[in-house]
Amino acid sequence: MADFHSELKSIAQPSKDGQGCKVFIETYGCQMNVYDSQAIDGLLDKDGFDRARDVFDADVILLNTCSVRELAEHKITSRVGEIRQQRVDADAPPAIIGICGCMAERLGIELQKGKNRVDLVVGVDNYDKLPGMLTHLMGKGKNQKRRHTATGHRTDAHYVAPPSVYPVNNSHLVTIHKGCDYKCTYCIVPYTRGPQTEKSPEAIVQEINTLVDSGAEEVTLLGQNVTAYHWQQELDFAALLESVAEIDGLKRIRFLTGHPKDMHKHTMDVIGGLDKVCPWLHLPIQSGSNAVLRRMKRLYKQDEYLNMVDYAKKVIPGVTFSTDIIVGFPGETEEDFQATLEVLRLVKYDQIFSFKYSVRPGVPAAKLNDNVSLDEKKRRLAEVIKLQDEIWLAEAEEQVGKTLEGIVESAAKHPKDSWRVRTANNRKFVVSNSHQGNGLKIGDSVSAKITGIASTTFLTGD
Ligand code: SF4
């Protein structure tokens, strides 16, 4: 079995050069970035860097960024200026500011130009270089470079977030692969995250064993397209789930995100047959229209998607679904849009993440005529959200009076002194701290009778 910690050491080259330097990491975007930030934290810790409390306490501020939407990138650029100004206002000395993640990969050296330029740009496959680059920047003399960039994809760069840097939480993230081999025409990910490369099954199992030894009971397997996981043509995602499910002490396995094309019948059979695998499938449909799906290059048709959902409902007890939807893709007609609404009515998702189409530079869809007006995109988005609200409310009302079971995952924002609990099939309910008599804590198993609903969260009587 591969020793991933020794692999990590060899690329991190610990030297304790960062002694005394405090680093603050702000994370944007998806859970892959959350995991990467934890891995960066682990790499810097090995080299003697300390964790800062906030941007004012830090010598180095790293923004781990997302490029999926233009707005997200604008926010980061403004955030750089905002941090600089906040530090000036607080009489704090200038800090080294770096951009990591997808935006670093997409824009590279461009981020070191202009008003809000940064000192450091590090793409998704170069985090092992961060300690050395920071050490160099901190000790810069007259003749040393004042700015550094490291981008470009490498297949050898798989990072492991050490368990000690996990926040107190109920689910531990484990990235199983990175990148994506598909080329959905609207998507920037294949360009920012590179081709799909897998972490070995041995490394994944060992990483989870380490987490379980540290007290973890639940993991979320992460990847751009986890259902396409394959290790040297020998072991697919279903077989990986079977291996992970054998880990003693591990109680629950979740995963994000699957591509509908790779959600095979045998994968669903395995999911339904393993008690530890949670019955919740996040399967982005994006559009219900075959014409739009073709232009998006999504590689499935509406009926194939619906057949897959029907099969999942048969073989995975209690399964629930969530999805992503884009409205107003170039050329989307009213008829195409109605086909998307029809899918919502048929599947009855628990949750959807819906967006107006917005072009990303350099992706194939940028060449298509974006002929759906902004007003029309807004109307369609509002209609999708309204329909989903109605569908969810009808489904949720059927749960009132039933007893749900779940695991305490975090303190609830409302009401005071209450906890948020997540069921295996990803439904959320709130219980008071005194629900089971002696007070609750994260990880406790709870059951409660549902009395009502507030948005996507169920309420209980106590
Ligand atoms: S499957 Fe498509 S949408 Fe998902 S990351 Fe890959 S290219 Fe992007």
Boltz pocket constraint, residues with backbone or C-beta under 6 A from the ligand:
constraints:
  - pocket:
      binder: B
      contacts: [[A, 180], [A, 181], [A, 182], [A, 183], [A, 184], [A, 187], [A, 188], [A, 189], [A, 190], [A, 224], [A, 225], [A, 259]]
      max_distance: 6.0
